[in-house]
Amino acid sequence: MNSGEVWKTKVLSLLGFAAKSGNLVTGSFAVDRALKEGSIDLLLFSEETSKKTIASFLHQRDLPSAVLTDSATMSKLTGVSNRHVFAVKRGKLAEAMIKEISRR
């Protein structure tokens, strides 16, 4: 792994913690609802997510975001299947993930 990918490994690790602690919202509809409620601080997308979909979520609210890896890997880490859009609720995990994303 090159040094440019270290941030991604750390974020993926924290993604698993977010899922286990109940701080992760998955799926387009649930993330859309959480965006409208203002309860999230970070948007994450799989590599398969279309640019149009990413733009539609970022258009709703200007939040930090990142495209991480393929949906199969993200699904395995989070315990959900067939999801491409993820959001992390407000809190320390989101802050830690945003800090790592800013290092890219």
HELIX and SHEET records of a PDB file:
HELIX    1   1 SER A    3  GLU A    5  5                                   3    
HELIX    2   2 VAL A    6  SER A   21  1                                  16    
HELIX    3   3 SER A   28  GLU A   37  1                                  10    
HELIX    4   4 LYS A   51  GLN A   60  1                                  10    
HELIX    5   5 SER A   71  THR A   78  1                                   8    
HELIX    6   6 LYS A   92  ILE A  101  1                                  10    
SHEET    1   A 4 LEU A  24  THR A  26  0                                        
SHEET    2   A 4 VAL A  85  LYS A  89 -1                                        
SHEET    3   A 4 ILE A  40  PHE A  45 -1                                        
SHEET    4   A 4 SER A  65  VAL A  67  1                                        
END                                                                             
